Amino acid sequence: MKEEQLRSSNWFGRTGKDGFIYRSWMKNSGIPDHEFKKPVIGICNTWSELTPCNAHFRELAASVKRGVLEAGGLPLEFPVMSLGETLMKPTAMLFRNLASMDVEESIRANPLDGVVLLCGCDKTTPSLLMGACSVNLPTLIVSGGPMLTGKYQGQSIGTSDVWRLAAGLETGAVQETELNDMEGALCRSQGHCAVMGTASTMACMVEALGLSLPGNAAIPAVDARRKVLAQYSGSRIVEMVREQLCLSDILTRQAFENAIITNAAIGGSTNFVIHLLAIAGRIGVPLNLQDFDTLSKNIPLLVNLQPSGAFFMEDLYYAGGLPAVLKELDDLLHADALTVNGKTIGENNRNAGCYNREVIATAATPVNTATGLAVLKGNICPDGAVIKPSAASAHLMQHTGPALVFESIDDYKTRINDDDLEVDANTILVLKNVGPKGYPGMPEVGNMTLPKKLLQQGVTDMVRISDGRMSGTGFGTVILHVSPEAALGGNFSVLQTGDMISLDVERRTLDVQLTDEELAQRRKAWQPLPPQASRGYVQLYTQRVLQAHLGADLDFLTGSSGAEVSKDSH
């Protein structure tokens, strides 16, 4: 590539005062003149000691740098806001859009020709990709990888067991001392959750989209082959810059359809929906909530991982990783979709082998005929809601019962274990005001722990409905992302305890048995919540966030601004 073709030459190729300033301060790191004529590769790093899933990213970045240097590029690492799912309050989702702004502006404002995104924990992947899409440079993703499978008293455990253990605490089947013993056994290595939670789903998403090298999704974080893949990725991004292979060349409508089909087959997190919609909005590919149902509807579950199955991400890697799954889906995917290595997704996975059919099933004999995702519509959720049938109870897929309504998460926490609570196994739990605006930030509280009195009776699942999300590690007959959310004053906001609600997943319906007239009367009497914040980012978020069925991005961030910066700083 000629020097003038490099975007970075608008900084480092300048003469006079501007060129002097741009180069001279960089030279305090010992960079010689000839390095400034090479493709400059930004390594966008979400390393943070507050994000345990990404705590090994300094080592991963070093491997990427080796690959960039090997291919003749100049690697420059830079930090961006890191979203630690396990520590951030009130929810990491509140800050996904803020982090995406950090990424977008950091890439655009600096002399970068291409970017490698280092992401692992749940929200780091979509936030980095959203920001990168709005700039649209050559971009490649390296995921951090899952942690090793937890081992406790001879049993394999993972983060999906947290919900089982929480229920056990309520019934007395689990003691706090046992949890203390289990903590180190659950998370026994670096990496993100070892199940098909949101982090693993996001890693599978980017591989299915064609944005990572083949095999990226499942290599354990501490496996040396993760570093090898990172080094290859560093080399490949330099080639992508020379080829001018940008995100928009890969993120076509076909790529998004491939990701949706793959997500259904792996039993991916319901959070996949909200993140993929936001990514599509940034890159300019038309995508709507109904597309997820249409494309997922006849896709059986092929991957036998918790929370929809029995195994773990480590097992998926040893069984052949995502390439083996994609090969099994070959007849359903757009095999000619381009990927970051310059080959099509079909070419990449044509010779993939499966080494354990207990973990990766065939399409002819799937793990479960229930799909990984369904979209519901009805008078409760005219703009849609989602459910994960593969992780739900078959006997509740068609169910009618009375609502038990909680107006907020605090209301739920105060009353759920009341011995006098009028509830039985047929009751439908309804949690309001945990949506994007109402909480704010749409937390992962939708898979509400069941009432203590029912857990003690042996009840293990109930229909639960909310305008919030649930962790990708969660399970149960849980309806999420109700849109419009309660904070906007729609039908969901006026549901009352005792209302009869009907769910029919086969028909894709969710309705309350009330007339339009009754619902209209209730909406007239509805009062909005007081403002959630009076200043800062949270106020901006609540004023400008879109609803779940649109990806919950900020309205002014949809679309892109490109990579051009016309003004200098001196």
HELIX and SHEET records of a PDB file:
HELIX    1   1 GLU A    3  GLN A    5  5                                   3    
HELIX    2   2 SER A    9  PHE A   12  1                                   4    
HELIX    3   3 GLY A   16  MET A   26  1                                  11    
HELIX    4   4 LYS A   27  SER A   29  5                                   3    
HELIX    5   5 ASP A   33  LYS A   37  5                                   5    
HELIX    6   6 PRO A   52  ASN A   54  5                                   3    
HELIX    7   7 PHE A   57  GLU A   70  1                                  14    
HELIX    8   8 ALA A   92  PHE A   95  5                                   4    
HELIX    9   9 ARG A   96  ALA A  109  1                                  14    
HELIX   10  10 THR A  124  CYS A  133  1                                  10    
HELIX   11  11 ASP A  161  THR A  171  1                                  11    
HELIX   12  12 GLU A  176  LEU A  186  1                                  11    
HELIX   13  13 THR A  198  LEU A  209  1                                  12    
HELIX   14  14 ALA A  224  GLU A  243  1                                  20    
HELIX   15  15 LEU A  247  ILE A  250  1                                   4    
HELIX   16  16 ARG A  253  ILE A  266  1                                  14    
HELIX   17  17 ASN A  271  ILE A  283  1                                  13    
HELIX   18  18 LEU A  289  SER A  296  1                                   8    
HELIX   19  19 MET A  313  TYR A  318  1                                   6    
HELIX   20  20 GLY A  321  GLU A  328  1                                   8    
HELIX   21  21 ILE A  345  ASN A  349  1                                   5    
HELIX   22  22 PRO A  389  ALA A  391  5                                   3    
HELIX   23  23 ALA A  394  LEU A  396  5                                   3    
HELIX   24  24 ILE A  409  ARG A  415  1                                   7    
HELIX   25  25 LYS A  452  LEU A  455  1                                   4    
HELIX   26  26 ALA A  486  LEU A  488  5                                   3    
HELIX   27  27 ASN A  491  VAL A  494  5                                   4    
HELIX   28  28 ASP A  516  ALA A  525  1                                  10    
HELIX   29  29 GLY A  536  ARG A  544  1                                   9    
HELIX   30  30 ALA A  548  LEU A  550  5                                   3    
HELIX   31  31 ASP A  555  LEU A  557  5                                   3    
SHEET    1   A 4 LEU A  74  PRO A  79  0                                        
SHEET    2   A 4 VAL A  40  ASN A  45  1                                        
SHEET    3   A 4 GLY A 114  CYS A 119  1                                        
SHEET    4   A 4 THR A 139  SER A 143  1                                        
SHEET    1   B 2 GLY A 150  TYR A 152  0                                        
SHEET    2   B 2 GLN A 155  ILE A 157 -1                                        
SHEET    1   C 8 ALA A 374  LEU A 376  0                                        
SHEET    2   C 8 GLY A 384  ILE A 387 -1                                        
SHEET    3   C 8 VAL A 478  SER A 483 -1                                        
SHEET    4   C 8 ARG A 464  SER A 466  1                                        
SHEET    5   C 8 ILE A 428  LEU A 431  1                                        
SHEET    6   C 8 GLN A 398  PHE A 406  1                                        
SHEET    7   C 8 MET A 500  ASP A 504 -1                                        
SHEET    8   C 8 THR A 509  VAL A 512 -1                                        
END                                                                             
